[in-house]
Amino acid sequence: MLNDVFRIPARALIRQGGRARFFRLVNTSPLLIQVQSGIKIVMADDNALHLEAGAYALLPDYRPLTMENIPKAPQKYQTLALPVPRQLFEEAYTAMGSIAVPSRPLPASASNLPEEAAALFDYCCQPGNLTRLPGAIARVRLMELITWFALCGAVLGQSQSPRLEDRLRQMIEGDTAYDWTLGHAARAFNMSEATLRRKLAAEKTGFSEILSDTRMNRALALIQTTTLPMAQVALEVGYDSPSQFSARFKERFGVNPRHVRSGSEHFERIGAEVEHSGTDALP
């Protein structure tokens, strides 16, 4: 295994049957990804990254992103994602010496990734490959992969000062089915409920908002990466009622959860926007 700080990353195979755009998605770990079929558009601020099938990219941690996944018939949209601890990126960049690390964390594509690097990405994503290695070797393999991505233009931006929201999101993500309360969170952070509420308000958010958003982000990931029945997905994120879960999911993302898997809907409302989804043409 890796040491206690670094857990062996487990790749996720993300599949989506219907076209949809998701706002304010937050990754709690940097992701190295390969789009395998369809098209992915990732937006941060006014920057849009268009990724065709076969493209590799790096998505930053704790940066709200807008992501649009577009299936290309007859295949579903599919992306392979590998979460890698941020500290490994920082160690790899230090070892490289001359790498210029962006001041802001933005999505970045890895252009013209060599076959050797693509093979290493596949190796690291195959279940069991890294876990069978001594920890020191697994660590080196991941840092080599990070180095290849950096040489091809995908460099992780500098770490921002951790927000209380990010720490709370990470805690909830550890067990989204748990009946979290403001009191639980306040005790975990060794502060009073009033202090926690005030500090979150200073970040323009609140406990209930973070709890709900973390659960919905987790639900989306389960729908995209597993074949769990929707009722089980609902339970995994703290909802006993599948209908209540479905309503909350649609309120958050603008689409029914079943549309994400099957693509059964032809018209979708995303947040405050309305758009037709019957074409694969890019906006």
TIDRENSE-728577 format. One line per field, with one value per residue (C-alpha): residue number from 1; residue in one letter; x, y, z. Coordinates in Angstrom, 3 decimals, decimal comma. Layout:
BEGIN
i NUM;...
aa a;...
x X;...
y Y;...
z Z;...
END
This chain:
BEGIN
i 1;2;3;4;5;6;7;8;9;10;11;12;13;14;15;16;17;18;19;20;21;22;23;24;25;26;27;28;29;30;31;32;33;34;35;36;37;38;39;40;41;42;43;44;45;46;47;48;49;50;51;52;53;54;55;56;57;58;59;60;61;62;63;64;65;66;67;68;69;70;71;72;73;74;75;76;77;78;79;80;81;82;83;84;85;86;87;88;89;90;91;92;93;94;95;96;97;98;99;100;101;102;103;104;105;106;107;108;109;110;111;112;113;114;115;116;117;118;119;120;121;122;123;124;125;126;127;128;129;130;131;132;133;134;135;136;137;138;139;140;141;142;143;144;145;146;147;148;149;150;151;152;153;154;155;156;157;158;159;160;161;162;163;164;165;166;167;168;169;170;171;172;173;174;175;176;177;178;179;180;181;182;183;184;185;186;187;188;189;190;191;192;193;194;195;196;197;198;199;200;201;202;203;204;205;206;207;208;209;210;211;212;213;214;215;216;217;218;219;220;221;222;223;224;225;226;227;228;229;230;231;232;233;234;235;236;237;238;239;240;241;242;243;244;245;246;247;248;249;250;251;252;253;254;255;256;257;258;259;260;261;262;263;264;265;266;267;268;269;270;271;272;273;274;275;276;277;278;279;280;281;282;283
aa m;l;n;d;v;f;r;i;p;a;r;a;l;i;r;q;g;g;r;a;r;f;f;r;l;v;n;t;s;p;l;l;i;q;v;q;s;g;i;k;i;v;m;a;d;d;n;a;l;h;l;e;a;g;a;y;a;l;l;p;d;y;r;p;l;t;m;e;n;i;p;k;a;p;q;k;y;q;t;l;a;l;p;v;p;r;q;l;f;e;e;a;y;t;a;m;g;s;i;a;v;p;s;r;p;l;p;a;s;a;s;n;l;p;e;e;a;a;a;l;f;d;y;c;c;q;p;g;n;l;t;r;l;p;g;a;i;a;r;v;r;l;m;e;l;i;t;w;f;a;l;c;g;a;v;l;g;q;s;q;s;p;r;l;e;d;r;l;r;q;m;i;e;g;d;t;a;y;d;w;t;l;g;h;a;a;r;a;f;n;m;s;e;a;t;l;r;r;k;l;a;a;e;k;t;g;f;s;e;i;l;s;d;t;r;m;n;r;a;l;a;l;i;q;t;t;t;l;p;m;a;q;v;a;l;e;v;g;y;d;s;p;s;q;f;s;a;r;f;k;e;r;f;g;v;n;p;r;h;v;r;s;g;s;e;h;f;e;r;i;g;a;e;v;e;h;s;g;t;d;a;l;p
x 0,000;0,869;1,410;-1,336;-1,347;-1,773;-4,403;-4,211;-6,420;-9,272;-10,227;-13,813;-15,448;-18,010;-20,882;-23,777;-26,660;-28,232;-26,650;-26,603;-24,747;-23,945;-23,124;-20,900;-19,375;-16,540;-13,835;-12,180;-9,100;-7,368;-8,452;-6,486;-9,027;-9,361;-12,522;-13,159;-16,364;-18,471;-17,440;-16,730;-16,799;-15,357;-15,795;-14,207;-14,860;-14,807;-12,497;-13,942;-12,028;-13,408;-12,327;-13,020;-12,856;-9,258;-8,277;-6,540;-6,913;-6,385;-9,271;-8,380;-9,590;-11,949;-12,741;-16,435;-16,655;-19,385;-19,261;-21,225;-21,130;-22,338;-22,915;-22,308;-24,825;-24,847;-22,407;-22,880;-20,576;-17,674;-14,661;-11,996;-10,992;-8,108;-8,067;-4,531;-3,601;-2,533;0,688;1,969;1,554;3,512;6,300;6,485;6,705;9,436;11,401;11,014;12,480;11,746;7,967;5,861;2,909;-0,134;-1,274;-4,897;-6,201;-7,892;-8,779;-5,976;-5,612;-2,597;-1,823;-0,153;0,366;2,979;2,043;4,277;2,385;-1,006;0,028;1,062;-2,331;-4,066;-1,816;-2,589;-6,322;-6,463;-7,908;-5,286;-2,174;-1,073;-2,225;0,042;3,100;5,239;4,045;7,217;6,926;3,219;4,080;6,790;4,447;1,858;4,457;5,766;2,228;1,850;5,175;4,047;0,848;2,842;5,243;2,183;0,754;-1,552;-0,186;-2,163;-2,487;-1,272;-3,230;-5,621;-6,084;-8,453;-11,932;-14,071;-16,594;-14,006;-13,150;-16,837;-17,519;-14,673;-16,002;-19,543;-18,242;-16,741;-20,270;-23,028;-25,681;-25,006;-27,596;-25,302;-26,333;-24,818;-23,960;-21,962;-19,977;-19,352;-17,992;-15,784;-14,222;-14,022;-16,241;-19,716;-22,658;-22,928;-19,256;-19,528;-22,654;-20,928;-17,778;-19,782;-21,837;-18,560;-17,876;-21,390;-22,736;-24,403;-24,358;-27,603;-26,517;-23,144;-24,728;-27,287;-24,782;-22,233;-24,905;-26,095;-22,533;-22,040;-25,365;-24,347;-21,064;-22,866;-25,313;-22,483;-20,079;-22,253;-25,320;-26,908;-30,717;-31,929;-33,474;-30,049;-28,385;-30,955;-30,075;-26,341;-26,800;-29,169;-32,641;-35,115;-37,618;-36,574;-39,186;-37,824;-34,319;-35,348;-37,060;-34,016;-31,671;-33,733;-33,906;-30,111;-29,119;-32,175;-32,543;-34,143;-31,491;-32,685;-31,962;-28,302;-28,109;-30,513;-30,857;-34,645;-35,452;-35,177;-35,574;-33,701;-33,663;-30,252;-30,330;-31,767;-31,051;-33,238;-31,744;-32,672;-30,642;-31,633;-28,378;-24,719;-23,635;-21,453;-22,913
y 0,000;3,654;5,159;6,536;9,890;8,335;5,743;3,729;5,610;3,660;4,608;5,405;4,573;7,305;6,478;8,676;7,926;11,378;14,692;17,008;19,984;19,977;23,157;23,606;20,121;19,914;17,236;16,634;15,227;16,181;13,907;12,613;11,686;10,208;10,754;7,384;8,115;11,208;14,770;16,494;20,260;21,562;25,203;27,239;30,967;32,034;29,222;26,268;23,073;20,884;17,250;14,820;11,024;9,971;13,230;13,350;16,114;17,172;18,457;20,408;19,782;22,060;24,186;24,441;23,295;23,188;19,938;18,969;15,350;14,634;11,038;10,251;7,685;4,729;4,801;6,295;9,004;7,375;8,758;7,048;9,056;8,492;10,511;11,257;12,946;16,565;16,058;13,693;16,458;18,872;16,345;15,530;19,215;19,802;16,886;18,330;21,621;23,808;23,287;26,455;25,892;28,077;30,391;29,287;25,714;25,342;22,319;21,558;19,168;16,917;17,406;14,637;12,294;9,717;6,047;5,208;7,696;6,478;2,913;4,018;5,707;2,463;0,487;2,725;2,520;-1,276;-2,598;-4,239;-3,117;-0,465;-2,369;-5,291;-3,047;-1,989;1,429;3,204;1,819;2,697;6,210;6,505;5,201;7,834;10,600;9,464;9,715;13,209;14,180;12,982;15,011;18,075;17,722;17,653;20,844;19,602;21,133;21,387;24,959;26,047;24,956;27,576;28,265;25,512;26,802;25,545;24,547;22,249;20,585;20,092;18,712;16,200;15,070;14,536;12,761;10,105;8,907;10,627;8,304;9,480;11,715;14,753;17,755;21,157;19,912;16,965;19,281;21,854;19,199;17,751;21,187;21,988;25,051;26,073;25,801;29,592;29,961;27,353;29,027;32,413;31,138;29,417;32,561;34,447;32,002;32,751;29,292;27,272;23,797;22,561;23,797;22,025;18,828;18,673;19,595;17,007;14,319;15,227;15,269;11,815;10,614;11,801;9,909;6,708;6,995;7,536;4,886;2,045;0,015;0,420;0,696;4,252;3,248;2,097;5,278;7,242;5,293;5,771;9,541;9,673;9,499;6,819;7,886;7,354;9,890;12,568;11,783;12,028;15,372;16,759;15,489;17,143;20,351;20,365;19,259;19,974;16,402;13,227;10,795;8,119;10,458;10,519;6,755;6,161;9,464;9,070;12,790;15,108;18,414;19,394;22,297;22,916;25,327;28,537;27,619;25,768;24,042;21,409;18,212;16,487;17,223;16,459;19,830;21,789;25,057
z 0,000;-0,084;3,347;5,584;3,769;0,317;-0,315;-3,507;-5,997;-7,544;-11,072;-11,994;-15,315;-15,932;-18,300;-19,328;-21,670;-21,971;-22,767;-19,778;-18,369;-14,648;-12,776;-9,713;-9,558;-7,031;-6,987;-3,622;-5,372;-8,647;-11,511;-14,484;-17,149;-20,617;-22,668;-24,324;-26,244;-26,790;-25,991;-22,688;-22,169;-18,905;-17,910;-15,121;-15,024;-18,687;-19,811;-21,736;-22,429;-25,268;-25,100;-27,941;-27,632;-26,981;-25,247;-21,856;-19,289;-15,685;-13,540;-10,367;-6,844;-4,885;-7,924;-8,879;-12,493;-15,110;-17,062;-20,134;-21,251;-24,776;-25,947;-29,630;-30,875;-30,856;-27,905;-24,477;-23,218;-21,363;-19,482;-17,388;-14,312;-11,896;-8,640;-7,439;-4,121;-4,565;-2,605;-5,295;-7,872;-5,703;-5,145;-8,851;-9,790;-7,198;-8,643;-12,167;-10,970;-13,975;-14,187;-14,138;-11,815;-12,636;-9,862;-10,340;-10,597;-13,988;-16,151;-18,607;-21,532;-22,045;-25,721;-27,730;-24,794;-25,944;-26,244;-23,285;-21,109;-22,346;-21,516;-18,019;-17,533;-18,561;-16,209;-13,234;-13,988;-14,150;-10,853;-8,674;-10,545;-8,060;-4,976;-5,896;-5,905;-2,931;-1,765;-2,846;-6,375;-6,675;-5,593;-8,263;-10,983;-10,142;-10,035;-13,431;-14,823;-13,338;-14,937;-18,369;-18,090;-17,033;-19,978;-22,247;-20,770;-18,001;-14,791;-11,553;-10,288;-6,889;-3,853;-2,576;1,129;2,309;2,985;5,829;3,151;1,537;4,848;5,621;2,149;2,546;5,939;4,630;1,527;3,819;4,692;2,729;4,176;7,741;9,394;9,574;11,654;12,296;15,783;14,412;12,156;14,890;17,252;14,511;13,976;17,715;17,525;18,591;16,217;16,161;15,217;12,453;11,102;11,136;9,428;6,689;6,187;5,644;2,787;1,448;2,155;4,913;6,439;4,851;1,432;1,651;2,973;0,177;-2,522;-1,360;-1,338;-4,833;-6,194;-4,693;-6,138;-9,604;-9,305;-8,249;-11,145;-13,632;-12,311;-10,961;-11,882;-8,446;-8,536;-7,981;-4,660;-3,456;-4,736;-2,725;0,435;-0,167;-0,004;2,948;1,342;2,453;-0,210;-3,859;-4,990;-2,654;-3,854;-7,505;-6,889;-5,065;-7,791;-10,512;-8,492;-8,192;-11,701;-13,828;-15,095;-13,816;-12,508;-14,939;-17,856;-16,851;-17,347;-20,215;-22,036;-22,100;-21,852;-24,850;-23,112;-19,999;-17,643;-16,081;-13,177;-14,590;-18,212;-20,701;-23,706;-26,304;-26,273;-29,481;-31,279;-30,718;-32,135;-29,759;-28,464
END
